[in-house]
Amino acid sequence: MILACLLAKDLAALESLAEELANDGHVLTDNKGKKYAHPAANLLDQATRRTVTTCRALQIHAIATSGKTDHQGKKNETARGIAAKIDAADDLIPRARLN
């Protein structure tokens, strides 16, 4: 549960840091004319890394939830076949068909 809370905080931080960078830009200039990188850029990078790591720890990343991409075609084919069988089967309770 702690990891989920940390993930939520990091996702909120990502959103606010990205908005700050969009408004201010990645390069800032001080009052002497010296240019430097926006500190939010480094914080955004760190929060992104933490988010990816936390998603892996919680097993909510794409591979854990959907599987490998090379297996998706077979999964989709199976799902379409099941859906076709359900549509073709007679229902005990009739329902309107939109054909």
N, CA, C and O atoms as a printed pandas DataFrame, in Angstrom:
     atom_number atom_name residue_name chain_id  residue_number  x_coord  y_coord  z_coord
0              1         N          MET        A               1    0.826   -1.186    0.000
1              2        CA          MET        A               1    0.000    0.000    0.000
2              3         C          MET        A               1    0.871    1.251    0.000
3              4         O          MET        A               1    0.503    2.268   -0.588
4              5         N          ILE        A               2    2.010    1.178    0.651
5              6        CA          ILE        A               2    2.911    2.325    0.688
6              7         C          ILE        A               2    3.425    2.633   -0.716
7              8         O          ILE        A               2    3.531    3.795   -1.108
8              9         N          LEU        A               3    3.748    1.564   -1.476
9             10        CA          LEU        A               3    4.241    1.785   -2.836
10            11         C          LEU        A               3    3.187    2.457   -3.703
11            12         O          LEU        A               3    3.509    3.317   -4.522
12            13         N          ALA        A               4    1.941    2.072   -3.528
13            14        CA          ALA        A               4    0.867    2.681   -4.313
14            15         C          ALA        A               4    0.726    4.161   -3.974
15            16         O          ALA        A               4    0.483    4.982   -4.859
16            17         N          CYS        A               5    0.878    4.503   -2.702
17            18        CA          CYS        A               5    0.817    5.919   -2.296
18            19         C          CYS        A               5    1.983    6.702   -2.893
19            20         O          CYS        A               5    1.807    7.818   -3.384
20            21         N          LEU        A               6    3.165    6.111   -2.847
21            22        CA          LEU        A               6    4.334    6.773   -3.431
22            23         C          LEU        A               6    4.172    6.947   -4.939
23            24         O          LEU        A               6    4.560    7.971   -5.501
24            25         N          LEU        A               7    3.595    5.936   -5.586
25            26        CA          LEU        A               7    3.355    6.032   -7.026
26            27         C          LEU        A               7    2.398    7.179   -7.334
27            28         O          LEU        A               7    2.624    7.946   -8.270
28            29         N          ALA        A               8    1.335    7.296   -6.552
29            30        CA          ALA        A               8    0.375    8.380   -6.766
30            31         C          ALA        A               8    1.044    9.742   -6.581
31            32         O          ALA        A               8    0.791   10.666   -7.354
32            33         N          LYS        A               9    1.889    9.870   -5.570
33            34        CA          LYS        A               9    2.598   11.138   -5.346
34            35         C          LYS        A               9    3.546   11.449   -6.500
35            36         O          LYS        A               9    3.630   12.590   -6.954
36            37         N          ASP        A              10    4.261   10.421   -6.972
37            38        CA          ASP        A              10    5.181   10.637   -8.091
38            39         C          ASP        A              10    4.445   10.999   -9.367
39            40         O          ASP        A              10    4.919   11.837  -10.134
40            41         N          LEU        A              11    3.299   10.387   -9.610
41            42        CA          LEU        A              11    2.525   10.725  -10.804
42            43         C          LEU        A              11    2.019   12.170  -10.734
43            44         O          LEU        A              11    1.999   12.875  -11.742
44            45         N          ALA        A              12    1.612   12.601   -9.543
45            46        CA          ALA        A              12    1.189   13.994   -9.370
46            47         C          ALA        A              12    2.372   14.931   -9.577
47            48         O          ALA        A              12    2.229   15.992  -10.184
48            49         N          ALA        A              13    3.539   14.540   -9.073
49            50        CA          ALA        A              13    4.742   15.355   -9.254
50            51         C          ALA        A              13    5.119   15.442  -10.728
51            52         O          ALA        A              13    5.514   16.504  -11.209
52            53         N          LEU        A              14    4.997   14.328  -11.445
53            54        CA          LEU        A              14    5.300   14.340  -12.883
54            55         C          LEU        A              14    4.435   15.351  -13.613
55            56         O          LEU        A              14    4.912   16.104  -14.462
56            57         N          GLU        A              15    3.179   15.355  -13.273
57            58        CA          GLU        A              15    2.246   16.267  -13.931
58            59         C          GLU        A              15    2.600   17.728  -13.651
59            60         O          GLU        A              15    2.632   18.549  -14.568
60            61         N          SER        A              16    2.863   18.048  -12.390
61            62        CA          SER        A              16    3.156   19.446  -12.050
62            63         C          SER        A              16    4.512   19.882  -12.596
63            64         O          SER        A              16    4.660   21.023  -13.035
64            65         N          LEU        A              17    5.515   18.983  -12.575
65            66        CA          LEU        A              17    6.829   19.334  -13.111
66            67         C          LEU        A              17    6.777   19.530  -14.624
67            68         O          LEU        A              17    7.412   20.439  -15.157
68            69         N          ALA        A              18    6.027   18.685  -15.308
69            70        CA          ALA        A              18    5.895   18.828  -16.759
70            71         C          ALA        A              18    5.198   20.138  -17.109
71            72         O          ALA        A              18    5.564   20.802  -18.079
72            73         N          GLU        A              19    4.199   20.504  -16.323
73            74        CA          GLU        A              19    3.505   21.776  -16.548
74            75         C          GLU        A              19    4.441   22.956  -16.301
75            76         O          GLU        A              19    4.425   23.932  -17.050
76            77         N          GLU        A              20    5.254   22.864  -15.252
77            78        CA          GLU        A              20    6.209   23.932  -14.938
78            79         C          GLU        A              20    7.233   24.094  -16.052
79            80         O          GLU        A              20    7.570   25.214  -16.435
80            81         N          LEU        A              21    7.726   22.975  -16.572
81            82        CA          LEU        A              21    8.681   23.033  -17.682
82            83         C          LEU        A              21    8.041   23.589  -18.948
83            84         O          LEU        A              21    8.682   24.319  -19.703
84            85         N          ALA        A              22    6.782   23.245  -19.178
85            86        CA          ALA        A              22    6.080   23.767  -20.361
86            87         C          ALA        A              22    5.919   25.278  -20.261
87            88         O          ALA        A              22    6.012   25.982  -21.267
88            89         N          ASN        A              23    5.678   25.776  -19.059
89            90        CA          ASN        A              23    5.494   27.216  -18.872
90            91         C          ASN        A              23    6.811   27.991  -18.899
91            92         O          ASN        A              23    6.896   29.050  -19.520
92            93         N          ASP        A              24    7.842   27.462  -18.223
93            94        CA          ASP        A              24    9.094   28.200  -18.062
94            95         C          ASP        A              24   10.151   27.857  -19.100
95            96         O          ASP        A              24   11.038   28.667  -19.368
96            97         N          GLY        A              25   10.071   26.672  -19.687
97            98        CA          GLY        A              25   11.096   26.222  -20.618
98            99         C          GLY        A              25   12.176   25.436  -19.903
99           100         O          GLY        A              25   12.256   25.457  -18.675
100          101         N          HIS        A              26   12.999   24.746  -20.660
101          102        CA          HIS        A              26   14.049   23.900  -20.083
102          103         C          HIS        A              26   15.299   24.693  -19.735
103          104         O          HIS        A              26   16.110   24.238  -18.928
104          105         N          VAL        A              27   15.471   25.864  -20.324
105          106        CA          VAL        A              27   16.650   26.693  -20.065
106          107         C          VAL        A              27   16.192   28.002  -19.434
107          108         O          VAL        A              27   15.312   28.687  -19.956
108          109         N          LEU        A              28   16.801   28.333  -18.306
109          110        CA          LEU        A              28   16.487   29.574  -17.602
110          111         C          LEU        A              28   17.688   30.508  -17.669
111          112         O          LEU        A              28   18.820   30.066  -17.866
112          113         N          THR        A              29   17.432   31.796  -17.504
113          114        CA          THR        A              29   18.489   32.798  -17.509
114          115         C          THR        A              29   18.421   33.581  -16.213
115          116         O          THR        A              29   17.349   34.035  -15.813
116          117         N          ASP        A              30   19.580   33.744  -15.542
117          118        CA          ASP        A              30   19.578   34.515  -14.306
118          119         C          ASP        A              30   19.695   36.003  -14.607
119          120         O          ASP        A              30   19.738   36.401  -15.771
120          121         N          ASN        A              31   19.748   36.825  -13.564
121          122        CA          ASN        A              31   19.765   38.282  -13.766
122          123         C          ASN        A              31   21.072   38.774  -14.360
123          124         O          ASN        A              31   21.142   39.927  -14.786
124          125         N          LYS        A              32   22.116   37.944  -14.407
125          126        CA          LYS        A              32   23.393   38.325  -15.023
126          127         C          LYS        A              32   23.501   37.840  -16.463
127          128         O          LYS        A              32   24.516   38.064  -17.122
128          129         N          GLY        A              33   22.462   37.178  -16.949
129          130        CA          GLY        A              33   22.449   36.691  -18.318
130          131         C          GLY        A              33   23.001   35.285  -18.481
131          132         O          GLY        A              33   23.089   34.784  -19.602
132          133         N          LYS        A              34   23.374   34.642  -17.383
133          134        CA          LYS        A              34   23.907   33.283  -17.454
134          135         C          LYS        A              34   22.758   32.294  -17.611
135          136         O          LYS        A              34   21.755   32.378  -16.903
136          137         N          LYS        A              35   22.911   31.353  -18.546
137          138        CA          LYS        A              35   21.874   30.359  -18.807
138          139         C          LYS        A              35   22.194   29.079  -18.043
139          140         O          LYS        A              35   23.352   28.684  -17.911
140          141         N          TYR        A              36   21.143   28.448  -17.545
141          142        CA          TYR        A              36   21.295   27.192  -16.823
142          143         C          TYR        A              36   20.055   26.332  -17.026
143          144         O          TYR        A              36   18.987   26.822  -17.394
144          145         N          ALA        A              37   20.225   25.054  -16.780
145          146        CA          ALA        A              37   19.111   24.111  -16.956
146          147         C          ALA        A              37   18.095   24.308  -15.846
147          148         O          ALA        A              37   18.446   24.585  -14.699
148          149         N          HIS        A              38   16.851   24.163  -16.205
149          150        CA          HIS        A              38   15.773   24.292  -15.223
150          151         C          HIS        A              38   15.887   23.139  -14.220
151          152         O          HIS        A              38   15.988   21.982  -14.629
152          153         N          PRO        A              39   15.873   23.432  -12.919
153          154        CA          PRO        A              39   15.983   22.358  -11.921
154          155         C          PRO        A              39   14.838   21.338  -12.004
155          156         O          PRO        A              39   15.007   20.185  -11.606
156          157         N          ALA        A              40   13.703   21.749  -12.507
157          158        CA          ALA        A              40   12.563   20.845  -12.620
158          159         C          ALA        A              40   12.840   19.721  -13.625
159          160         O          ALA        A              40   12.242   18.649  -13.533
160          161         N          ALA        A              41   13.747   19.962  -14.589
161          162        CA          ALA        A              41   14.066   18.928  -15.576
162          163         C          ALA        A              41   14.719   17.731  -14.892
163          164         O          ALA        A              41   14.388   16.587  -15.203
164          165         N          ASN        A              42   15.631   17.977  -13.978
165          166        CA          ASN        A              42   16.282   16.897  -13.240
166          167         C          ASN        A              42   15.283   16.195  -12.323
167          168         O          ASN        A              42   15.285   14.968  -12.224
168          169         N          LEU        A              43   14.433   16.969  -11.655
169          170        CA          LEU        A              43   13.421   16.378  -10.780
170          171         C          LEU        A              43   12.435   15.532  -11.572
171          172         O          LEU        A              43   12.004   14.479  -11.102
172          173         N          LEU        A              44   12.074   15.984  -12.768
173          174        CA          LEU        A              44   11.168   15.223  -13.629
174          175         C          LEU        A              44   11.792   13.888  -14.022
175          176         O          LEU        A              44   11.121   12.856  -14.027
176          177         N          ASP        A              45   13.077   13.919  -14.352
177          178        CA          ASP        A              45   13.784   12.695  -14.713
178          179         C          ASP        A              45   13.816   11.719  -13.535
179          180         O          ASP        A              45   13.580   10.525  -13.717
180          181         N          GLN        A              46   14.102   12.208  -12.347
181          182        CA          GLN        A              46   14.137   11.346  -11.162
182          183         C          GLN        A              46   12.754   10.766  -10.853
183          184         O          GLN        A              46   12.631    9.584  -10.532
184          185         N          ALA        A              47   11.722   11.595  -10.950
185          186        CA          ALA        A              47   10.360   11.116  -10.672
186          187         C          ALA        A              47    9.928   10.084  -11.707
187          188         O          ALA        A              47    9.221    9.132  -11.375
188          189         N          THR        A              48   10.344   10.262  -12.949
189          190        CA          THR        A              48   10.018    9.296  -14.001
190          191         C          THR        A              48   10.663    7.946  -13.702
191          192         O          THR        A              48   10.024    6.903  -13.835
192          193         N          ARG        A              49   11.928    7.973  -13.298
193          194        CA          ARG        A              49   12.616    6.722  -12.957
194          195         C          ARG        A              49   11.959    6.027  -11.769
195          196         O          ARG        A              49   11.786    4.808  -11.772
196          197         N          ARG        A              50   11.595    6.809  -10.756
197          198        CA          ARG        A              50   10.932    6.222   -9.591
198          199         C          ARG        A              50    9.596    5.612   -9.975
199          200         O          ARG        A              50    9.231    4.548   -9.475
200          201         N          THR        A              51    8.858    6.284  -10.867
201          202        CA          THR        A              51    7.557    5.785  -11.307
202          203         C          THR        A              51    7.696    4.455  -12.039
203          204         O          THR        A              51    6.933    3.523  -11.783
204          205         N          VAL        A              52    8.656    4.361  -12.937
205          206        CA          VAL        A              52    8.872    3.122  -13.681
206          207         C          VAL        A              52    9.267    1.996  -12.734
207          208         O          VAL        A              52    8.767    0.878  -12.853
208          209         N          THR        A              53   10.155    2.286  -11.801
209          210        CA          THR        A              53   10.588    1.275  -10.843
210          211         C          THR        A              53    9.434    0.820   -9.953
211          212         O          THR        A              53    9.285   -0.372   -9.683
212          213         N          THR        A              54    8.628    1.762   -9.503
213          214        CA          THR        A              54    7.494    1.418   -8.646
214          215         C          THR        A              54    6.465    0.595   -9.410
215          216         O          THR        A              54    5.895   -0.345   -8.856
216          217         N          CYS        A              55    6.219    0.934  -10.671
217          218        CA          CYS        A              55    5.283    0.152  -11.487
218          219         C          CYS        A              55    5.766   -1.276  -11.649
219          220         O          CYS        A              55    4.965   -2.210  -11.624
220          221         N          ARG        A              56    7.071   -1.455  -11.815
221          222        CA          ARG        A              56    7.615   -2.808  -11.913
222          223         C          ARG        A              56    7.437   -3.557  -10.603
223          224         O          ARG        A              56    7.076   -4.734  -10.601
224          225         N          ALA        A              57    7.691   -2.875   -9.481
225          226        CA          ALA        A              57    7.559   -3.525   -8.173
226          227         C          ALA        A              57    6.118   -3.926   -7.893
227          228         O          ALA        A              57    5.866   -4.973   -7.297
228          229         N          LEU        A              58    5.168   -3.093   -8.323
229          230        CA          LEU        A              58    3.753   -3.389   -8.105
230          231         C          LEU        A              58    3.163   -4.310   -9.172
231          232         O          LEU        A              58    2.003   -4.711   -9.075
232          233         N          GLN        A              59    3.962   -4.646  -10.192
233          234        CA          GLN        A              59    3.519   -5.491  -11.302
234          235         C          GLN        A              59    2.319   -4.888  -12.033
235          236         O          GLN        A              59    1.363   -5.596  -12.351
236          237         N          ILE        A              60    2.368   -3.586  -12.297
237          238        CA          ILE        A              60    1.293   -2.935  -13.050
238          239         C          ILE        A              60    1.806   -2.337  -14.356
239          240         O          ILE        A              60    1.139   -1.504  -14.970
240          241         N          HIS        A              61    2.991   -2.765  -14.776
241          242        CA          HIS        A              61    3.514   -2.284  -16.050
242          243         C          HIS        A              61    2.875   -3.081  -17.184
243          244         O          HIS        A              61    2.166   -4.057  -16.938
244          245         N          ALA        A              62    3.123   -2.673  -18.405
245          246        CA          ALA        A              62    2.426   -3.224  -19.567
246          247         C          ALA        A              62    2.620   -4.727  -19.731
247          248         O          ALA        A              62    1.661   -5.433  -20.041
248          249         N          ILE        A              63    3.819   -5.227  -19.533
249          250        CA          ILE        A              63    4.053   -6.657  -19.731
250          251         C          ILE        A              63    3.324   -7.473  -18.666
251          252         O          ILE        A              63    2.797   -8.547  -18.959
252          253         N          ALA        A              64    3.292   -6.973  -17.440
253          254        CA          ALA        A              64    2.616   -7.711  -16.369
254          255         C          ALA        A              64    1.107   -7.720  -16.552
255          256         O          ALA        A              64    0.453   -8.709  -16.219
256          257         N          THR        A              65    0.542   -6.638  -17.076
257          258        CA          THR        A              65   -0.909   -6.562  -17.195
258          259         C          THR        A              65   -1.427   -7.093  -18.521
259          260         O          THR        A              65   -2.504   -7.687  -18.558
260          261         N          SER        A              66   -0.694   -6.897  -19.612
261          262        CA          SER        A              66   -1.183   -7.304  -20.932
262          263         C          SER        A              66   -0.402   -8.448  -21.544
263          264         O          SER        A              66   -0.891   -9.100  -22.466
264          265         N          GLY        A              67    0.776   -8.704  -21.064
265          266        CA          GLY        A              67    1.617   -9.756  -21.633
266          267         C          GLY        A              67    2.539   -9.203  -22.702
267          268         O          GLY        A              67    2.485   -8.023  -23.047
268          269         N          LYS        A              68    3.378  -10.072  -23.213
269          270        CA          LYS        A              68    4.328   -9.656  -24.244
270          271         C          LYS        A              68    3.590   -9.330  -25.538
271          272         O          LYS        A              68    2.543   -9.905  -25.834
272          273         N          THR        A              69    4.149   -8.408  -26.295
273          274        CA          THR        A              69    3.477   -7.973  -27.516
274          275         C          THR        A              69    3.412   -9.074  -28.565
275          276         O          THR        A              69    2.474   -9.108  -29.361
276          277         N          ASP        A              70    4.387   -9.969  -28.581
277          278        CA          ASP        A              70    4.333  -11.027  -29.586
278          279         C          ASP        A              70    3.257  -12.064  -29.277
279          280         O          ASP        A              70    2.945  -12.897  -30.128
280          281         N          HIS        A              71    2.686  -12.027  -28.076
281          282        CA          HIS        A              71    1.584  -12.916  -27.726
282          283         C          HIS        A              71    0.210  -12.265  -27.921
283          284         O          HIS        A              71   -0.817  -12.934  -27.808
284          285         N          GLN        A              72    0.195  -10.977  -28.211
285          286        CA          GLN        A              72   -1.069  -10.246  -28.302
286          287         C          GLN        A              72   -1.938  -10.726  -29.461
287          288         O          GLN        A              72   -3.158  -10.808  -29.319
288          289         N          GLY        A              73   -1.341  -11.040  -30.588
289          290        CA          GLY        A              73   -2.122  -11.490  -31.745
290          291         C          GLY        A              73   -2.931  -12.725  -31.428
291          292         O          GLY        A              73   -4.108  -12.806  -31.779
292          293         N          LYS        A              74   -2.317  -13.684  -30.771
293          294        CA          LYS        A              74   -3.011  -14.923  -30.405
294          295         C          LYS        A              74   -4.100  -14.642  -29.376
295          296         O          LYS        A              74   -5.190  -15.209  -29.454
296          297         N          LYS        A              75   -3.804  -13.754  -28.396
297          298        CA          LYS        A              75   -4.820  -13.405  -27.401
298          299         C          LYS        A              75   -6.023  -12.742  -28.064
299          300         O          LYS        A              75   -7.169  -13.070  -27.760
300          301         N          ASN        A              76   -5.753  -11.814  -28.965
301          302        CA          ASN        A              76   -6.841  -11.106  -29.638
302          303         C          ASN        A              76   -7.661  -12.061  -30.496
303          304         O          ASN        A              76   -8.884  -11.945  -30.569
304          305         N          GLU        A              77   -6.988  -12.997  -31.141
305          306        CA          GLU        A              77   -7.690  -13.976  -31.978
306          307         C          GLU        A              77   -8.606  -14.844  -31.117
307          308         O          GLU        A              77   -9.744  -15.124  -31.496
308          309         N          THR        A              78   -8.114  -15.256  -29.985
309          310        CA          THR        A              78   -8.917  -16.064  -29.066
310          311         C          THR        A              78  -10.112  -15.271  -28.553
311          312         O          THR        A              78  -11.222  -15.799  -28.490
312          313         N          ALA        A              79   -9.902  -14.027  -28.190
313          314        CA          ALA        A              79  -10.991  -13.179  -27.686
314          315         C          ALA        A              79  -12.052  -12.965  -28.757
315          316         O          ALA        A              79  -13.245  -12.991  -28.457
316          317         N          ARG        A              80  -11.634  -12.753  -29.999
317          318        CA          ARG        A              80  -12.601  -12.582  -31.091
318          319         C          ARG        A              80  -13.406  -13.862  -31.314
319          320         O          ARG        A              80  -14.608  -13.814  -31.572
320          321         N          GLY        A              81  -12.729  -15.002  -31.210
321          322        CA          GLY        A              81  -13.428  -16.274  -31.372
322          323         C          GLY        A              81  -14.463  -16.496  -30.284
323          324         O          GLY        A              81  -15.571  -16.952  -30.566
324          325         N          ILE        A              82  -14.118  -16.180  -29.053
325          326        CA          ILE        A              82  -15.063  -16.322  -27.941
326          327         C          ILE        A              82  -16.237  -15.370  -28.121
327          328         O          ILE        A              82  -17.385  -15.758  -27.905
328          329         N          ALA        A              83  -15.967  -14.137  -28.511
329          330        CA          ALA        A              83  -17.041  -13.156  -28.724
330          331         C          ALA        A              83  -17.980  -13.610  -29.840
331          332         O          ALA        A              83  -19.193  -13.423  -29.745
332          333         N          ALA        A              84  -17.420  -14.209  -30.903
333          334        CA          ALA        A              84  -18.260  -14.700  -32.004
334          335         C          ALA        A              84  -19.152  -15.844  -31.540
335          336         O          ALA        A              84  -20.314  -15.922  -31.936
336          337         N          LYS        A              85  -18.619  -16.734  -30.703
337          338        CA          LYS        A              85  -19.419  -17.842  -30.187
338          339         C          LYS        A              85  -20.537  -17.342  -29.277
339          340         O          LYS        A              85  -21.648  -17.870  -29.301
340          341         N          ILE        A              86  -20.242  -16.338  -28.486
341          342        CA          ILE        A              86  -21.271  -15.765  -27.602
342          343         C          ILE        A              86  -22.376  -15.122  -28.431
343          344         O          ILE        A              86  -23.556  -15.283  -28.119
344          345         N          ASP        A              87  -22.007  -14.401  -29.476
345          346        CA          ASP        A              87  -23.006  -13.761  -30.331
346          347         C          ASP        A              87  -23.845  -14.797  -31.079
347          348         O          ASP        A              87  -25.034  -14.585  -31.316
348          349         N          ALA        A              88  -23.227  -15.909  -31.448
349          350        CA          ALA        A              88  -23.948  -16.927  -32.228
350          351         C          ALA        A              88  -24.849  -17.790  -31.352
351          352         O          ALA        A              88  -25.802  -18.383  -31.856
352          353         N          ALA        A              89  -24.573  -17.872  -30.065
353          354        CA          ALA        A              89  -25.355  -18.733  -29.166
354          355         C          ALA        A              89  -26.736  -18.137  -28.922
355          356         O          ALA        A              89  -26.919  -16.920  -28.896
356          357         N          ASP        A              90  -27.710  -19.047  -28.743
357          358        CA          ASP        A              90  -29.065  -18.610  -28.416
358          359         C          ASP        A              90  -29.105  -18.176  -26.959
359          360         O          ASP        A              90  -28.551  -18.840  -26.082
360          361         N          ASP        A              91  -29.758  -17.069  -26.718
361          362        CA          ASP        A              91  -29.888  -16.567  -25.359
362          363         C          ASP        A              91  -31.148  -17.115  -24.710
363          364         O          ASP        A              91  -32.158  -17.342  -25.376
364          365         N          LEU        A              92  -31.074  -17.324  -23.404
365          366        CA          LEU        A              92  -32.279  -17.681  -22.674
366          367         C          LEU        A              92  -33.198  -16.478  -22.569
367          368         O          LEU        A              92  -34.423  -16.602  -22.599
368          369         N          ILE        A              93  -32.583  -15.318  -22.445
369          370        CA          ILE        A              93  -33.338  -14.069  -22.417
370          371         C          ILE        A              93  -33.049  -13.357  -23.730
371          372         O          ILE        A              93  -31.905  -12.984  -23.992
372          373         N          PRO        A              94  -34.084  -13.164  -24.569
373          374        CA          PRO        A              94  -33.820  -12.541  -25.867
374          375         C          PRO        A              94  -33.364  -11.089  -25.694
375          376         O          PRO        A              94  -33.811  -10.378  -24.795
376          377         N          ARG        A              95  -32.476  -10.683  -26.570
377          378        CA          ARG        A              95  -32.030   -9.293  -26.563
378          379         C          ARG        A              95  -32.065   -8.751  -27.987
379          380         O          ARG        A              95  -31.953   -9.500  -28.958
380          381         N          ALA        A              96  -32.219   -7.467  -28.087
381          382        CA          ALA        A              96  -32.315   -6.832  -29.397
382          383         C          ALA        A              96  -30.962   -6.894  -30.108
383          384         O          ALA        A              96  -29.922   -6.673  -29.487
384          385         N          ARG        A              97  -30.976   -7.187  -31.384
385          386        CA          ARG        A              97  -29.754   -7.199  -32.179
386          387         C          ARG        A              97  -29.776   -5.965  -33.078
387          388         O          ARG        A              97  -30.821   -5.589  -33.610
388          389         N          LEU        A              98  -28.632   -5.353  -33.237
389          390        CA          LEU        A              98  -28.532   -4.118  -34.004
390          391         C          LEU        A              98  -28.027   -4.387  -35.414
391          392         O          LEU        A              98  -27.233   -3.597  -35.924
392          393         N          ASN        A              99  -28.442   -5.443  -36.053
393          394        CA          ASN        A              99  -27.978   -5.759  -37.414
394          395         C          ASN        A              99  -28.971   -5.319  -38.440
395          396         O          ASN        A              99  -28.746   -5.504  -39.636
